[in-house]
Each structure stands twice: as structure tokens, then as C-alpha cells.
Amino acid sequence: MRAGGAALNGFSLLVYVFLLAPLVVVVLASLNAANYLTFPPRGLSLRWYRALWESDLWTESFRLSLLITAVVTPLALVVGTLAAYALVRFEFRGKTAVRTLIMAPLVMPQIVLGIALLNSFSALGLINTLTGLILGHAVVTLPYTVRLVTISVQNLDPALERAAQSLGANPWQVFWRVTLPLLRPGVVAGAIFAAIISFGELGVTLLIAGASTTTLPLRIFNYTEYNFDPAINAVSTIFVLLAVLLIAVLDRLIGLVRIS
């Protein structure tokens, strides 16, 4: 049994190394003092982070991504929470079709979804617009909020809502003071996942964005076509740090176990 436990621990360690090694390489390569991408780094420097800070193109794309994320996250959260509650609590015609339509972006190839949005948004004049990007990102992030909030709704005891109603609370008071606080784990998790997905979205953005709506992931994609320097690693490190920060906040607020 001791040998089996040691083997299991060793295998787990190898899995962690396999998953984390690429991230470590990216972070270390972003500190490279050389003019080109090499690993191990030839000297340590923050020059590439300074270059990003001083570049108007990079800072503009970063601000645009933050703006879109700041709008998409509450939008997807409100719609996703209401949709999840309705799909769990109520029975109505077309319920299965609605659930399938909402969850479709999770299983649909991003290129197919992007082409579908490209055709729709072209007819509506939303290509290369901020509104088009927000709607496109909302379509991509909505399934995550719906799925995570659905888990919380399924774990919610309806007797608590009925008890509030029996004490004189109207439906709005029941939802706002009883239901919503109890859905907090799914709501918080949905908001954080929506923010992470929206901030790093590329597949749909690639087809519906343009020169005036170049988000940070799209800027990275375009940059790698003509450049191969540690600036890419510096941007990637920022993505990694933001994701780690949000996951840490999620774990601090509700715990990762509670949303699994």
C-alpha cells in the first residue's frame, strides 16, 4: 500500500509539473533581456513590460478588453441567473430547445459560432463595433453563467422560498432577499468565469472585430504574425496573473469545492 501511495503521489506530481511547466516558461521568458525570444532567458529585465506600458496600441487594446469585460460580465450574469432559475423552477413549452440553444456555444466549434455571428451581425451593421463585440462575447459567456447558477438553483430548497411567501413576502422580495443570497456561490463563480472567458476571447472576436475594435487577444494574434519577441510572453504573463487572481478571489469568497 505504501508503494502504491508513493506511485500515486509521484504520478500526481508529474501531472502538476506537466500542467504548470508551460506557464513557468512563459513567465520566465517574459523577463528575457534579449531582443528575441529564447529560453532559458539571457539575463533578467522588465524591459518588455515597460515596452507594453509605453505602447499606445497595447494600452488601447488592454483598455478595450477591460471595457468589454466590464460590460459583458454583469450582462451575462443577469441574463444567465434569470435563465437558470427559469429553466430549473418552471415548466414551459420549448424549455428543452431554449436550454439547448443557450448551451450550444459550449459544444459548437468557435469558428462555426464566429461565422454565424458574422453573418447575423453583418446584416445588422454590427461588424467592427463595440456593440457587436459585447453581444458576441455575451453569447460566448452566457452558457458558463447559466450552467454555474443552475447548479446553485438545483441545490436550493424550495421550502425556504415557500416559507418566505407564507410570512408575507411578495415574489420580488422572496427572490431578492432569500433566493439570490442562497445562489451566491453560483452567481460569484459565473461572474468570474464570464470575466475570464470574455477577457481572453479570440475565436469570435477574430471574425467580428476590426481595426477600431482590436481587443488584447486579437492584438496578440496579429502581433505574432510579424514579430517573435518576449513582448508576447509579457502579455501572456499578464493574462496568467489576472486568471490566477480571479480564481484566488473565487476560492476566497466561496471556495472552489462548493461550485463543483
Backbone as CSV, one residue per row, in Angstrom:
resi,resn,N_x,N_y,N_z,CA_x,CA_y,CA_z,C_x,C_y,C_z
1,MET,0.821,-1.211,0.000,0.000,0.000,0.000,0.859,1.266,0.000
2,ARG,1.993,1.198,0.761,2.886,2.353,0.774,3.487,2.602,-0.606
3,ALA,3.835,1.494,-1.291,4.398,1.634,-2.634,3.363,2.216,-3.591
4,GLY,2.111,1.764,-3.455,1.054,2.298,-4.313,0.792,3.767,-4.053
5,GLY,0.822,4.176,-2.758,0.630,5.578,-2.429,1.752,6.449,-2.956
6,ALA,2.992,5.923,-2.858,4.126,6.688,-3.368,4.048,6.845,-4.874
7,ALA,3.622,5.768,-5.560,3.486,5.841,-7.012,2.400,6.832,-7.414
8,LEU,1.294,6.844,-6.664,0.210,7.781,-6.960,0.659,9.222,-6.740
9,ASN,1.410,9.452,-5.655,1.916,10.795,-5.389,2.906,11.235,-6.468
10,GLY,3.746,10.304,-6.897,4.691,10.626,-7.957,4.001,10.954,-9.265
11,PHE,2.964,10.183,-9.589,2.201,10.446,-10.811,1.491,11.796,-10.736
12,SER,0.931,12.103,-9.563,0.263,13.401,-9.382,1.250,14.541,-9.553
13,LEU,2.458,14.356,-9.015,3.486,15.390,-9.153,3.845,15.608,-10.619
14,LEU,3.958,14.533,-11.375,4.268,14.659,-12.804,3.155,15.396,-13.546
15,VAL,1.921,15.128,-13.171,0.791,15.829,-13.803,0.861,17.322,-13.518
16,TYR,1.148,17.684,-12.262,1.263,19.099,-11.912,2.413,19.762,-12.672
17,VAL,3.522,19.087,-12.762,4.667,19.628,-13.499,4.316,19.826,-14.965
18,PHE,3.618,18.838,-15.541,3.223,18.918,-16.946,2.303,20.106,-17.198
19,LEU,1.403,20.374,-16.244,0.447,21.473,-16.416,1.069,22.842,-16.150
20,LEU,1.964,22.908,-15.176,2.494,24.201,-14.755,3.764,24.611,-15.488
21,ALA,4.492,23.644,-16.042,5.762,23.965,-16.697,5.605,24.994,-17.812
22,PRO,4.615,24.871,-18.710,4.479,25.896,-19.756,4.254,27.301,-19.199
23,LEU,3.500,27.406,-18.097,3.267,28.720,-17.502,4.546,29.297,-16.920
24,VAL,5.336,28.442,-16.292,6.609,28.900,-15.730,7.537,29.389,-16.842
25,VAL,7.547,28.659,-17.959,8.386,29.047,-19.098,7.953,30.408,-19.635
26,VAL,6.655,30.615,-19.742,6.140,31.893,-20.250,6.551,33.041,-19.339
27,VAL,6.387,32.853,-18.038,6.717,33.918,-17.091,8.207,34.234,-17.134
28,LEU,9.047,33.215,-17.129,10.490,33.456,-17.152,10.929,34.076,-18.472
29,ALA,10.329,33.631,-19.586,10.698,34.179,-20.890,10.290,35.644,-21.013
30,SER,9.251,36.064,-20.281,8.830,37.468,-20.339,9.851,38.393,-19.689
31,LEU,10.750,37.824,-18.882,11.792,38.616,-18.220,13.104,38.597,-18.983
32,ASN,13.062,38.067,-20.207,14.279,37.942,-21.015,14.816,39.319,-21.399
33,ALA,16.101,39.522,-21.219,16.722,40.802,-21.576,17.126,40.864,-23.035
34,ALA,17.069,39.733,-23.739,17.476,39.693,-25.143,16.414,40.332,-26.030
35,ASN,16.782,40.592,-27.291,15.863,41.205,-28.239,14.976,40.200,-28.955
36,TYR,15.167,38.950,-28.681,14.386,37.894,-29.323,14.039,36.847,-28.280
37,LEU,13.093,35.987,-28.633,12.574,35.013,-27.686,13.512,33.828,-27.560
38,THR,14.038,33.617,-26.365,14.895,32.469,-26.073,14.572,31.932,-24.684
39,PHE,14.884,30.672,-24.487,14.748,30.073,-23.169,15.848,29.041,-22.991
40,PRO,16.582,29.094,-21.874,16.434,29.999,-20.727,16.736,31.457,-21.104
41,PRO,16.187,32.410,-20.345,16.412,33.820,-20.665,17.870,34.222,-20.500
42,ARG,18.301,35.101,-21.376,19.669,35.612,-21.327,19.682,36.914,-20.540
43,GLY,19.636,36.784,-19.250,19.548,37.950,-18.393,18.098,38.260,-18.051
44,LEU,17.884,38.913,-16.931,16.535,39.245,-16.479,16.304,40.748,-16.579
45,SER,15.133,41.107,-17.107,14.819,42.522,-17.293,13.305,42.694,-17.385
46,LEU,12.850,43.883,-17.019,11.432,44.235,-17.148,11.186,45.100,-18.381
47,ARG,12.113,45.101,-19.311,12.024,45.992,-20.467,10.784,45.733,-21.305
48,TRP,10.344,44.479,-21.395,9.198,44.167,-22.251,7.885,44.596,-21.615
49,TYR,7.831,44.578,-20.299,6.654,45.120,-19.618,6.609,46.640,-19.774
50,ARG,7.764,47.272,-19.693,7.834,48.716,-19.910,7.450,49.068,-21.345
51,ALA,7.864,48.235,-22.307,7.516,48.478,-23.703,6.001,48.380,-23.911
52,LEU,5.366,47.440,-23.240,3.908,47.333,-23.330,3.236,48.572,-22.750
53,TRP,3.755,49.022,-21.613,3.168,50.179,-20.938,3.297,51.443,-21.791
54,GLU,4.383,51.549,-22.496,4.644,52.754,-23.297,4.034,52.688,-24.689
55,SER,3.493,51.550,-25.083,2.903,51.399,-26.412,1.430,51.797,-26.395
56,ASP,1.067,52.741,-27.235,-0.336,53.168,-27.318,-1.227,52.050,-27.844
57,LEU,-0.717,51.249,-28.769,-1.524,50.166,-29.342,-1.883,49.124,-28.285
58,TRP,-0.882,48.707,-27.510,-1.135,47.694,-26.481,-2.052,48.229,-25.391
59,THR,-1.818,49.450,-24.925,-2.648,50.005,-23.855,-4.078,50.246,-24.330
60,GLU,-4.242,50.646,-25.583,-5.589,50.847,-26.120,-6.351,49.523,-26.173
61,SER,-5.675,48.464,-26.638,-6.313,47.151,-26.697,-6.631,46.637,-25.299
62,PHE,-5.737,46.885,-24.348,-5.969,46.451,-22.970,-7.191,47.162,-22.385
63,ARG,-7.296,48.463,-22.610,-8.449,49.210,-22.102,-9.736,48.730,-22.757
64,LEU,-9.679,48.430,-24.058,-10.871,47.948,-24.748,-11.317,46.603,-24.189
65,SER,-10.378,45.707,-23.943,-10.724,44.396,-23.376,-11.321,44.543,-21.987
66,LEU,-10.757,45.447,-21.189,-11.314,45.675,-19.855,-12.727,46.246,-19.932
67,LEU,-12.945,47.167,-20.866,-14.273,47.765,-21.027,-15.297,46.712,-21.424
68,ILE,-14.954,45.888,-22.404,-15.876,44.845,-22.853,-16.168,43.870,-21.722
69,THR,-15.135,43.476,-20.993,-15.325,42.554,-19.881,-16.213,43.163,-18.802
70,ALA,-16.024,44.455,-18.535,-16.815,45.134,-17.506,-18.286,45.219,-17.885
71,VAL,-18.594,45.256,-19.171,-19.987,45.311,-19.622,-20.569,43.910,-19.776
72,VAL,-19.797,43.004,-20.336,-20.293,41.654,-20.629,-20.559,40.872,-19.346
73,THR,-19.700,41.018,-18.351,-19.838,40.219,-17.133,-21.179,40.427,-16.435
74,PRO,-21.576,41.663,-16.093,-22.898,41.820,-15.469,-24.042,41.470,-16.410
75,LEU,-23.874,41.718,-17.722,-24.921,41.381,-18.677,-25.161,39.874,-18.706
76,ALA,-24.083,39.118,-18.853,-24.205,37.660,-18.877,-24.690,37.128,-17.540
77,LEU,-24.305,37.786,-16.453,-24.695,37.321,-15.130,-26.189,37.510,-14.883
78,VAL,-26.709,38.673,-15.240,-28.137,38.936,-15.026,-28.985,38.005,-15.894
79,VAL,-28.674,37.952,-17.175,-29.439,37.089,-18.083,-29.265,35.622,-17.701
80,GLY,-28.036,35.233,-17.376,-27.770,33.841,-17.028,-28.462,33.420,-15.754
81,THR,-28.485,34.292,-14.749,-29.142,33.949,-13.485,-30.642,33.781,-13.675
82,LEU,-31.261,34.711,-14.386,-32.703,34.616,-14.631,-33.027,33.392,-15.484
83,ALA,-32.208,33.124,-16.501,-32.446,31.967,-17.360,-32.288,30.664,-16.580
84,ALA,-31.245,30.581,-15.754,-31.020,29.361,-14.968,-32.180,29.113,-14.013
85,TYR,-32.641,30.156,-13.355,-33.755,29.999,-12.415,-35.017,29.540,-13.135
86,ALA,-35.291,30.149,-14.294,-36.492,29.771,-15.054,-36.402,28.338,-15.567
87,LEU,-35.224,27.921,-16.022,-35.065,26.576,-16.567,-35.200,25.499,-15.499
88,VAL,-34.864,25.834,-14.263,-34.956,24.851,-13.185,-36.331,24.865,-12.520
89,ARG,-36.868,26.041,-12.299,-38.082,26.158,-11.490,-39.384,26.043,-12.292
90,PHE,-39.378,26.391,-13.558,-40.631,26.462,-14.305,-40.663,25.458,-15.449
91,GLU,-41.882,25.083,-15.804,-42.108,24.235,-16.969,-42.842,25.055,-18.029
92,PHE,-42.321,25.082,-19.245,-42.949,25.846,-20.316,-42.624,25.190,-21.650
93,ARG,-43.415,25.499,-22.643,-43.216,24.930,-23.964,-41.889,25.422,-24.556
94,GLY,-41.141,24.491,-25.116,-39.861,24.827,-25.724,-38.716,24.921,-24.741
95,LYS,-38.909,24.426,-23.513,-37.869,24.529,-22.486,-36.587,23.817,-22.920
96,THR,-36.730,22.619,-23.478,-35.556,21.871,-23.927,-34.824,22.604,-25.040
97,ALA,-35.578,23.189,-25.958,-34.969,23.920,-27.068,-34.216,25.148,-26.562
98,VAL,-34.793,25.844,-25.580,-34.140,27.025,-25.018,-32.840,26.633,-24.326
99,ARG,-32.893,25.554,-23.541,-31.678,25.106,-22.852,-30.601,24.707,-23.860
100,THR,-30.995,24.000,-24.905,-30.027,23.583,-25.929,-29.425,24.781,-26.644
101,LEU,-30.248,25.777,-26.939,-29.770,26.970,-27.635,-28.783,27.744,-26.776
102,ILE,-29.065,27.847,-25.475,-28.174,28.586,-24.586,-26.836,27.869,-24.449
103,MET,-26.875,26.539,-24.351,-25.656,25.764,-24.128,-24.887,25.457,-25.412
104,ALA,-25.456,25.756,-26.560,-24.825,25.412,-27.842,-23.409,25.950,-27.993
105,PRO,-23.118,27.204,-27.564,-21.737,27.705,-27.726,-20.673,26.886,-27.007
106,LEU,-21.068,26.081,-26.016,-20.091,25.267,-25.301,-19.571,24.119,-26.164
107,VAL,-20.431,23.590,-27.021,-20.039,22.423,-27.826,-19.805,22.785,-29.290
108,MET,-20.240,23.962,-29.685,-20.078,24.376,-31.080,-18.659,24.876,-31.319
109,PRO,-18.011,24.456,-32.401,-16.684,24.996,-32.722,-16.723,26.514,-32.828
110,GLN,-15.700,27.158,-32.275,-15.674,28.620,-32.242,-15.723,29.232,-33.630
111,ILE,-15.116,28.579,-34.603,-15.117,29.121,-35.956,-16.528,29.107,-36.531
112,VAL,-17.298,28.058,-36.208,-18.682,27.972,-36.687,-19.531,29.048,-36.022
113,LEU,-19.354,29.196,-34.703,-20.092,30.238,-33.989,-19.714,31.616,-34.504
114,GLY,-18.426,31.827,-34.772,-17.978,33.110,-35.288,-18.566,33.434,-36.651
115,ILE,-18.626,32.432,-37.517,-19.207,32.646,-38.848,-20.698,32.956,-38.741
116,ALA,-21.391,32.250,-37.827,-22.818,32.510,-37.635,-23.053,33.940,-37.156
117,LEU,-22.236,34.387,-36.210,-22.368,35.762,-35.729,-21.951,36.766,-36.794
118,LEU,-20.962,36.402,-37.596,-20.531,37.283,-38.684,-21.673,37.529,-39.662
119,ASN,-22.366,36.480,-40.042,-23.496,36.624,-40.973,-24.618,37.457,-40.353
120,SER,-24.919,37.185,-39.071,-26.013,37.908,-38.412,-25.665,39.374,-38.192
121,PHE,-24.453,39.621,-37.691,-24.063,40.985,-37.378,-23.821,41.820,-38.635
122,SER,-23.441,41.168,-39.725,-23.274,41.907,-40.986,-24.597,42.497,-41.445
123,ALA,-25.658,41.711,-41.304,-26.985,42.197,-41.691,-27.469,43.317,-40.784
124,LEU,-27.002,43.309,-39.522,-27.433,44.320,-38.554,-26.486,45.512,-38.480
125,GLY,-25.377,45.468,-39.228,-24.411,46.554,-39.205,-23.612,46.630,-37.916
126,LEU,-23.347,45.478,-37.284,-22.651,45.446,-36.003,-21.204,44.985,-36.108
127,ILE,-20.727,44.740,-37.338,-19.341,44.337,-37.509,-18.422,45.524,-37.233
128,ASN,-17.327,45.270,-36.540,-16.351,46.302,-36.186,-16.984,47.405,-35.335
129,THR,-17.868,46.998,-34.413,-18.471,47.939,-33.483,-18.335,47.400,-32.061
130,LEU,-18.355,48.298,-31.097,-18.275,47.886,-29.702,-19.513,47.092,-29.300
131,THR,-20.670,47.494,-29.809,-21.904,46.769,-29.503,-21.838,45.337,-30.010
132,GLY,-21.321,45.166,-31.221,-21.197,43.822,-31.778,-20.283,42.940,-30.942
133,LEU,-19.149,43.500,-30.486,-18.226,42.727,-29.651,-18.878,42.348,-28.329
134,ILE,-19.604,43.267,-27.723,-20.258,42.979,-26.441,-21.286,41.866,-26.608
135,LEU,-22.094,41.944,-27.656,-23.093,40.902,-27.895,-22.432,39.565,-28.211
136,GLY,-21.369,39.597,-29.004,-20.667,38.364,-29.329,-20.069,37.705,-28.100
137,HIS,-19.442,38.497,-27.241,-18.867,37.953,-26.010,-19.957,37.460,-25.058
138,ALA,-21.101,38.150,-25.059,-22.210,37.713,-24.208,-22.706,36.334,-24.632
139,VAL,-22.770,36.096,-25.934,-23.194,34.786,-26.436,-22.223,33.705,-25.973
140,VAL,-20.935,34.013,-25.974,-19.922,33.027,-25.596,-19.928,32.759,-24.095
141,THR,-20.119,33.795,-23.287,-20.031,33.641,-21.836,-21.324,33.188,-21.179
142,LEU,-22.461,33.400,-21.830,-23.751,33.074,-21.223,-23.861,31.617,-20.775
143,PRO,-23.424,30.629,-21.563,-23.548,29.235,-21.107,-22.832,28.961,-19.793
144,TYR,-21.720,29.630,-19.542,-20.978,29.402,-18.304,-21.756,29.915,-17.099
145,THR,-22.337,31.102,-17.214,-23.111,31.635,-16.095,-24.368,30.807,-15.864
146,VAL,-25.030,30.409,-16.945,-26.243,29.598,-16.800,-25.920,28.271,-16.128
147,ARG,-24.858,27.624,-16.564,-24.508,26.318,-16.012,-24.144,26.407,-14.538
148,LEU,-23.348,27.388,-14.167,-22.903,27.511,-12.778,-24.040,27.924,-11.848
149,VAL,-24.885,28.844,-12.301,-26.020,29.249,-11.473,-27.049,28.123,-11.393
150,THR,-27.189,27.344,-12.453,-28.126,26.213,-12.444,-27.799,25.242,-11.317
151,ILE,-26.519,24.986,-11.098,-26.117,24.080,-10.026,-26.593,24.604,-8.678
152,SER,-26.455,25.906,-8.454,-26.899,26.500,-7.187,-28.416,26.445,-7.054
153,VAL,-29.137,26.684,-8.161,-30.604,26.633,-8.108,-31.072,25.218,-7.795
154,GLN,-30.431,24.222,-8.377,-30.809,22.832,-8.125,-30.566,22.434,-6.680
155,ASN,-29.577,23.043,-6.046,-29.278,22.738,-4.643,-30.084,23.581,-3.667
156,LEU,-30.910,24.488,-4.181,-31.706,25.374,-3.333,-33.013,24.686,-2.950
157,ASP,-33.299,24.631,-1.678,-34.527,24.004,-1.182,-35.709,24.936,-1.410
158,PRO,-36.681,24.537,-2.241,-37.851,25.401,-2.488,-38.643,25.702,-1.235
159,ALA,-38.500,24.879,-0.195,-39.252,25.123,1.043,-38.861,26.458,1.672
160,LEU,-37.617,26.894,1.460,-37.190,28.174,2.013,-37.931,29.334,1.347
161,GLU,-38.163,29.218,0.057,-38.911,30.259,-0.657,-40.377,30.241,-0.247
162,ARG,-40.929,29.052,-0.107,-42.334,28.954,0.325,-42.515,29.505,1.736
163,ALA,-41.512,29.289,2.585,-41.605,29.816,3.947,-41.622,31.337,3.934
164,ALA,-40.804,31.940,3.080,-40.796,33.392,2.970,-42.129,33.914,2.451
165,GLN,-42.724,33.209,1.499,-44.027,33.615,0.972,-45.109,33.515,2.045
166,SER,-45.032,32.462,2.850,-46.030,32.281,3.901,-45.941,33.367,4.970
167,LEU,-44.792,33.995,5.069,-44.612,35.077,6.043,-44.976,36.442,5.469
168,GLY,-45.484,36.453,4.230,-45.988,37.689,3.646,-45.106,38.347,2.611
169,ALA,-43.996,37.743,2.258,-43.106,38.336,1.259,-43.690,38.144,-0.134
170,ASN,-43.599,39.183,-0.962,-44.050,39.059,-2.337,-42.959,38.374,-3.167
171,PRO,-43.278,37.963,-4.417,-42.291,37.231,-5.223,-40.963,37.963,-5.388
172,TRP,-41.000,39.285,-5.558,-39.754,40.028,-5.722,-38.931,39.998,-4.440
173,GLN,-39.583,40.174,-3.290,-38.871,40.127,-2.017,-38.275,38.750,-1.760
174,VAL,-39.013,37.708,-2.135,-38.505,36.347,-1.957,-37.245,36.146,-2.789
175,PHE,-37.292,36.583,-4.043,-36.140,36.383,-4.922,-34.943,37.207,-4.458
176,TRP,-35.190,38.464,-4.063,-34.087,39.368,-3.734,-33.485,39.066,-2.356
177,ARG,-34.310,38.719,-1.389,-33.823,38.561,-0.020,-33.544,37.109,0.380
178,VAL,-34.135,36.156,-0.343,-33.958,34.753,0.026,-33.227,33.983,-1.060
179,THR,-33.794,34.019,-2.275,-33.242,33.186,-3.347,-31.850,33.642,-3.764
180,LEU,-31.706,34.907,-4.081,-30.432,35.410,-4.604,-29.267,35.229,-3.623
181,PRO,-29.437,35.532,-2.330,-28.321,35.274,-1.405,-27.917,33.802,-1.350
182,LEU,-28.891,32.906,-1.473,-28.571,31.482,-1.433,-27.914,31.004,-2.728
183,LEU,-28.078,31.770,-3.793,-27.438,31.431,-5.071,-26.049,32.045,-5.195
184,ARG,-25.561,32.652,-4.134,-24.297,33.385,-4.177,-23.123,32.578,-4.729
185,PRO,-22.919,31.314,-4.347,-21.772,30.580,-4.919,-21.810,30.503,-6.438
186,GLY,-22.968,30.157,-7.004,-23.072,30.067,-8.460,-22.976,31.411,-9.144
187,VAL,-23.541,32.442,-8.515,-23.512,33.787,-9.106,-22.086,34.322,-9.146
188,VAL,-21.369,34.194,-8.043,-19.983,34.675,-7.994,-19.110,33.897,-8.971
189,ALA,-19.258,32.570,-8.976,-18.476,31.748,-9.902,-18.802,32.093,-11.347
190,GLY,-20.084,32.300,-11.643,-20.478,32.666,-13.001,-19.892,33.992,-13.435
191,ALA,-19.865,34.960,-12.519,-19.308,36.271,-12.842,-17.817,36.170,-13.135
192,ILE,-17.089,35.419,-12.325,-15.645,35.307,-12.517,-15.314,34.542,-13.790
193,PHE,-16.026,33.459,-14.042,-15.772,32.711,-15.272,-16.138,33.534,-16.495
194,ALA,-17.227,34.296,-16.425,-17.608,35.156,-17.545,-16.528,36.194,-17.812
195,ALA,-15.949,36.758,-16.754,-14.891,37.764,-16.916,-13.650,37.150,-17.556
196,ILE,-13.274,35.953,-17.101,-12.085,35.298,-17.647,-12.289,34.945,-19.121
197,ILE,-13.443,34.370,-19.438,-13.723,33.958,-20.816,-13.802,35.167,-21.734
198,SER,-14.477,36.224,-21.294,-14.630,37.411,-22.128,-13.293,38.094,-22.373
199,PHE,-12.482,38.228,-21.325,-11.205,38.930,-21.464,-10.267,38.203,-22.419
200,GLY,-10.337,36.874,-22.458,-9.436,36.117,-23.319,-10.055,35.616,-24.606
201,GLU,-11.267,36.032,-24.927,-11.960,35.532,-26.121,-11.271,35.982,-27.414
202,LEU,-11.040,35.011,-28.310,-10.382,35.309,-29.582,-11.177,34.812,-30.781
203,GLY,-11.697,33.580,-30.727,-12.312,32.960,-31.898,-13.408,33.795,-32.530
204,VAL,-14.378,34.229,-31.720,-15.474,35.050,-32.226,-14.986,36.455,-32.550
205,THR,-14.131,36.993,-31.695,-13.613,38.353,-31.907,-12.878,38.469,-33.231
206,LEU,-12.179,37.425,-33.597,-11.385,37.440,-34.829,-12.249,37.709,-36.052
207,LEU,-13.508,37.290,-36.020,-14.376,37.409,-37.186,-15.275,38.640,-37.156
208,ILE,-15.543,39.189,-35.983,-16.484,40.308,-35.934,-15.822,41.628,-35.559
209,ALA,-14.539,41.593,-35.178,-13.843,42.833,-34.827,-13.136,43.404,-36.043
210,GLY,-12.640,44.612,-35.892,-11.922,45.273,-36.976,-10.791,46.118,-36.439
211,ALA,-10.301,47.026,-37.255,-9.149,47.842,-36.867,-9.446,48.723,-35.665
212,SER,-10.665,49.193,-35.534,-11.012,50.095,-34.430,-11.496,49.354,-33.189
213,THR,-11.626,48.039,-33.279,-12.099,47.250,-32.133,-11.176,46.048,-31.912
214,THR,-9.892,46.332,-31.847,-8.910,45.273,-31.661,-8.695,45.031,-30.171
215,THR,-9.198,43.928,-29.676,-9.033,43.586,-28.272,-7.611,43.074,-28.024
216,LEU,-7.291,42.845,-26.762,-5.941,42.400,-26.420,-5.610,41.029,-27.013
217,PRO,-6.491,40.020,-26.915,-6.175,38.738,-27.563,-5.991,38.870,-29.073
218,LEU,-6.807,39.688,-29.709,-6.674,39.884,-31.149,-5.375,40.613,-31.477
219,ARG,-4.980,41.555,-30.625,-3.705,42.246,-30.822,-2.543,41.258,-30.717
220,ILE,-2.629,40.331,-29.783,-1.587,39.311,-29.646,-1.530,38.444,-30.899
221,PHE,-2.691,38.038,-31.381,-2.762,37.186,-32.570,-2.134,37.889,-33.774
222,ASN,-2.467,39.145,-33.968,-1.905,39.898,-35.095,-0.404,40.143,-34.917
223,TYR,0.010,40.368,-33.683,1.412,40.670,-33.408,2.316,39.478,-33.715
224,THR,1.850,38.279,-33.413,2.676,37.088,-33.620,2.893,36.762,-35.092
225,GLU,2.092,37.364,-35.979,2.290,37.114,-37.403,3.572,37.747,-37.923
226,TYR,4.015,38.829,-37.299,5.158,39.568,-37.824,6.284,39.740,-36.795
227,ASN,6.031,39.374,-35.540,7.042,39.571,-34.501,7.165,38.314,-33.656
228,PHE,8.342,38.137,-33.112,8.585,36.981,-32.250,9.574,37.392,-31.167
229,ASP,9.086,38.229,-30.251,9.936,38.711,-29.173,9.240,38.491,-27.826
230,PRO,9.935,38.721,-26.708,9.368,38.450,-25.385,8.163,39.303,-25.008
231,ALA,7.800,40.285,-25.819,6.602,41.077,-25.519,5.366,40.186,-25.463
232,ILE,5.336,39.157,-26.303,4.216,38.209,-26.293,4.141,37.496,-24.959
233,ASN,5.293,37.102,-24.431,5.314,36.431,-23.136,4.896,37.363,-22.010
234,ALA,5.261,38.642,-22.135,4.855,39.606,-21.118,3.336,39.752,-21.078
235,VAL,2.706,39.840,-22.255,1.248,39.931,-22.309,0.620,38.650,-21.777
236,SER,1.185,37.504,-22.158,0.654,36.225,-21.689,0.758,36.113,-20.175
237,THR,1.843,36.620,-19.608,2.013,36.595,-18.156,0.935,37.427,-17.471
238,ILE,0.585,38.556,-18.073,-0.492,39.381,-17.519,-1.798,38.602,-17.513
239,PHE,-2.084,37.872,-18.591,-3.275,37.038,-18.644,-3.257,36.005,-17.525
240,VAL,-2.123,35.347,-17.355,-2.000,34.310,-16.333,-2.234,34.896,-14.939
241,LEU,-1.629,36.041,-14.660,-1.762,36.662,-13.347,-3.205,37.088,-13.074
242,LEU,-3.877,37.619,-14.088,-5.278,38.014,-13.909,-6.155,36.802,-13.633
243,ALA,-5.922,35.711,-14.374,-6.705,34.493,-14.169,-6.464,33.921,-12.772
244,VAL,-5.208,33.876,-12.359,-4.878,33.368,-11.024,-5.510,34.237,-9.948
245,LEU,-5.487,35.551,-10.156,-6.081,36.471,-9.185,-7.582,36.235,-9.046
246,LEU,-8.271,36.085,-10.178,-9.715,35.864,-10.138,-10.063,34.521,-9.505
247,ILE,-9.291,33.490,-9.823,-9.533,32.190,-9.210,-9.286,32.247,-7.703
248,ALA,-8.256,32.991,-7.286,-7.986,33.148,-5.854,-9.135,33.872,-5.157
249,VAL,-9.684,34.888,-5.828,-10.836,35.596,-5.272,-12.026,34.659,-5.148
250,LEU,-12.245,33.855,-6.182,-13.346,32.893,-6.157,-13.187,31.918,-4.995
251,ASP,-11.993,31.393,-4.811,-11.742,30.447,-3.730,-11.883,31.122,-2.367
252,ARG,-11.476,32.383,-2.295,-11.572,33.114,-1.033,-13.019,33.397,-0.652
253,LEU,-13.836,33.748,-1.643,-15.204,34.137,-1.364,-16.107,32.951,-1.064
254,ILE,-16.032,31.899,-1.889,-16.987,30.800,-1.731,-16.331,29.434,-1.663
255,GLY,-15.060,29.317,-2.064,-14.406,28.022,-2.059,-14.690,27.275,-3.344
256,LEU,-13.684,26.712,-3.949,-13.849,26.016,-5.224,-14.669,24.742,-5.072
257,VAL,-14.636,24.128,-3.891,-15.360,22.876,-3.695,-16.863,23.087,-3.788
258,ARG,-17.342,24.242,-3.362,-18.780,24.486,-3.314,-19.435,24.643,-4.657
259,ILE,-18.644,24.898,-5.724,-19.232,25.051,-7.052,-19.003,23.832,-7.905
260,SER,-18.387,22.793,-7.371,-18.102,21.587,-8.137,-19.240,20.592,-8.019
